[in-house]
Amino acid sequence: MKIRAIVTGATGMVGEGVLHECLQHRDVEQVLIIVRKPTGMTHPKLKEIVHGNFFDLSAIESQLKGYNACNFCLGVSSVGMKEPEYTKMTYDLTMHVATTLAKANPDMTFCYVSGTATDSTEKGKSMWARVKGKTENDLMKLPFKKAYMFRPGYMHPTPGLKNTLKYYKYISWLYPIVKVLTPNFVSTLADLGRAMINVTLKGYEKQLLEVKDIKAVAKM
């Protein structure tokens, strides 16, 4: 099996890290990124679509067919946001893109980056966790071949990538310590990318992948 993947959020730290792993992997033959502005990135496997409105994909819908994986890494921080705004940018946007892709590619494996402590009950006190939980729950109802929800904690960045958040240079030195003290909270960004590739290639028994699952699947 060869993977033809769509990656969203490629201009962010997580999306760039996942994209990097896809471009390096021998079983990924093509990667499409959908971005709001040109990235300037070039690679033999890479195709780029510049599209400003993720709430209306009608103009590019025909170009989204023929892919068997989507690694959805697009997201916003909930800091400073009210629930309606965060819901629009997290739940509404994700579901619109996912519904479009499910219609175009029923044989697709959809991988969604959520987060540790996401609330599957949708009833907890944490606003972001409720919204992420609802997003996860409804993604798993769509007619994909398979849908996996990834719940990373701290992700150690991949060296050399340009979109690593600036504050990571101040905290990265803690990684070896935290990895020992709280192994089920930390992984690497490379682990996430490899895990997404491996669930597409080989499947996995769980649809909700916590940190320990992500690290295990990355080594499959």
N, C-alpha and C positions, 0 to 999 in steps of 0.2 A: 504494500500500500504506500502511495505517495500522498503527502499532504499539500493541499492548496489552501492556504490560510488567509483569512482577513484579520488584520490587527487594527484595533482602534486605540486611540490614546498614545500613538507612537511618539508624540512630541513631549510626553511626560516621562517621569523617571521609570515608572512601572512598565508602561508600554514600550519604551525604548529598550529596556532590559529584555522583555519578552521577544520583541522583534529581533534583537541581537541573537538570541538563542535559535530562533527560527531560521535566520539566514545562515547560521553555522551548521545546521543539522542536515545530514545527508538525506533524510527521508522527507524533507520539506522541499518541494520543487518550485513553488511560487508563493510569494507573499504580497498581498494587496494591503496598502495602508490608505485609510481615508482621513484626510487632514483638512483643517480650515485654511492653512496657508502652506505654500510650497516649502518643503524641508531642505531641498538641496542634496538629499541623500541619493546615492547611486549604488546599485548592486545588480549583478546579473539576474537574481531571483526576484528583484523588487519592482513592483508597480505602484504608482501613486495616483490617487484621485483627490483633487482639491475641491472641497465642497463645503460651503459655509453653514448650511442649515441642516442639522441632523434630525430635525423634526419633520423635514420634508425631503425624502430621498427619491422622489419620483423622477427627477432629472437624471439620476445615475442608476436607477433600479436595474436596468438591463445589464449593466456592467458588474453587478454583484452576483450573477449566476455562475455556476461552475466551480464553486468552492465547497470543500468538505470540512472546513474548520473555521471557527471564529474565536479569537482570543480577545475578549472585550475588556480593555484596560482603561477605558474612558471614565473619568469620575471627577467629582469636586469635593473639597473639604466642606464639612458642615459648619465649621467655625464661623460665627457671625451670621448664619443664615436662619431664617424662619422656616418652619416645617413646610408650608406650601411651596416656597421657592426651592428648598432642597428636594422635595418630592418631584417637582417638575424636572430638575436637572439630573436626578438620579433614577427615579422610577419611570417617569413618563418617557424620558429620552431613551433609556435602555430598552424599555418594552417596545417602543416604536421601531428602533433599529432591529431588535431581535425578531419581532413579528414579520418585518419585511424580509429578513434573511431566511426565516423558517419557510416562508412561502416560496422563495426563490430556490432554496436548497434543502429539501426535506432529508437529505442524507448527511446533513451537517452535524458535527459535534460542536456545541456551544460552551465555551469556558468563560465564566464571569468572575472578575475579581471583586470580592466582597470584603470581609475583614473579620478578624477574630472578635468574638463577643456579639456578632450579629444575632438578632432576635427573631428566631423562626416563628414565635408565637404572635408577633406583630403587636404585642400588648404591653411591653415593658416601658420603663420610665425614660430610657434613652431614645431620643428622637431619631438620630441617625441609624441606630440599630434596628428600630421598628421599620424604617423605610427600606433599609437594606434587606431585612427579613422578608418583607412583602415582595420586593424585587426578586429575591431568590425563589420564593414560593411560586410566583407567577411565571418565571422563566422555565421552571421545571414542568409546567403544564403545557408549554408550547410543543408543537409537533416536530421537534428535532429528532435526529437519530438518538442523540444523547445530550444531556445538559449537565455540566458540572459546576458547582459553586466553590470557589477557592477562598479560604478564610485565612490569609496570612496575618502574622503579627508584625514584628520588626523584620524588615528585609534588608540584609546587608547588600549595598550596591555593587554592581559589576564595575571593576576598575576600568577607567578610560572612557566611559560613556559621558556625553556632554550634558545630559539633562538631570544628573544627580542633584537632588535638592541641596542647597548650600549648607544647611545646618548639619548635614551628615559628616562633613569634614571635621566637625567638633565632637561628634559622638562615636564615630566609627572605631576609635581606639578601644571602646568599651565592648565591642563585639565578642572577642574571645572570652571575656569574663561572663557576659550575659549568656553566651552559648552554653557555658557550663552550669550556671546557676538556674537558668530557666530554658532548658532545651526545647520545651514545647511551645515557646513563644517566639523563637527566632529561627530564621532560615536565610538563605541568600536569594537575591533576585534571580540568579541563574537557576536555582532550584524550582522557582515558580515557572519559568519558561520551559524548562525540561519536563516538568510535571504536566503542563498543558499539552505538550507534544506527545507524551507517553499515554495520556488517557485517550487521546485521539487515535493513536496507533493500536493500543492494547486494551483500552477500557479499564474500568476500576469498579470495585464492588460498591463503593459509596458515591453518592452524588454530592454530598457535603464534605469537603476536604479541609480538615483543620491542619495546623502547622505540621504535626507529626505525619499526617497523610501526605502532605505536599513533599516532604523530604523523602518519604518512602517511595512514592511514585517517581520522583526525579531519578531514582537509582534503578528503576525497573529495566 
